[in-house]
Amino acid sequence: MGQAMNLLERFLGRGCPHNFSWPRNDNNGGHYQICLSCGGAYQYDWKLMRQTGPSLAGAETMKNKWSKQQPKMRQAKILIVDDDPDLCLALGLRLRANHYKTLSTGDGYSALALAQKEQPDLVLLDLGLPGFATGTGVLKHMRTFPSLAPIPVIVITGRALRDYKQPVLELGAAGCFQKPVDDKELLDLIRVSLLPTA
């Protein structure tokens, strides 16, 4: 009974939600899947189209083989520039839930200094920033600094898009959204903007 419970626990992953890889061939003519969440190796039956139990023989070898093949992905760093602290917090939570690192600031001068120091992979920029360094000014300055020019900028504004969208796109913004922003559309554009360019 104890051994059966142990096998069941191993198969269920002790609460792991299981994010399985595509089935792979093992050394004995069978198939297995690796759980990308817990790293467990599981037997796979193509006829049943499901996992049939934990891989007992060679599971560690297969897990090690899989981990060597999968390089660790670097988390992209996103700088949020908005003078609304609640919006910064909400955007930060959304982005971290999607495996991005975040930084935030509420004014244009700090944004330029932070971008120069931290070299983020992408900037989410509000246009209505306090002081002389408005969002448009930050975008213009970023395009003139060689170290900041390649960083994609997505503008998020409470202003009417008909007046601001075309000018910011001409300044080199990757996209422009009006608040409140649709999560899926924003995350899709972030993913596309972070793809390596040829």
Beta strands, then each sheet from edge to edge (+ up, - down):
strand 1: 24-25
strand 2: 31-34
strand 3: 41-45
strand 4: 50-54
strand 5: 77-81
strand 6: 101-105
strand 7: 122-125
strand 8: 153-157
strand 9: 175-178
sheet 1: 1+ 2- 3+ 4-
sheet 2: 6+ 5+ 7+ 8+ 9+
end
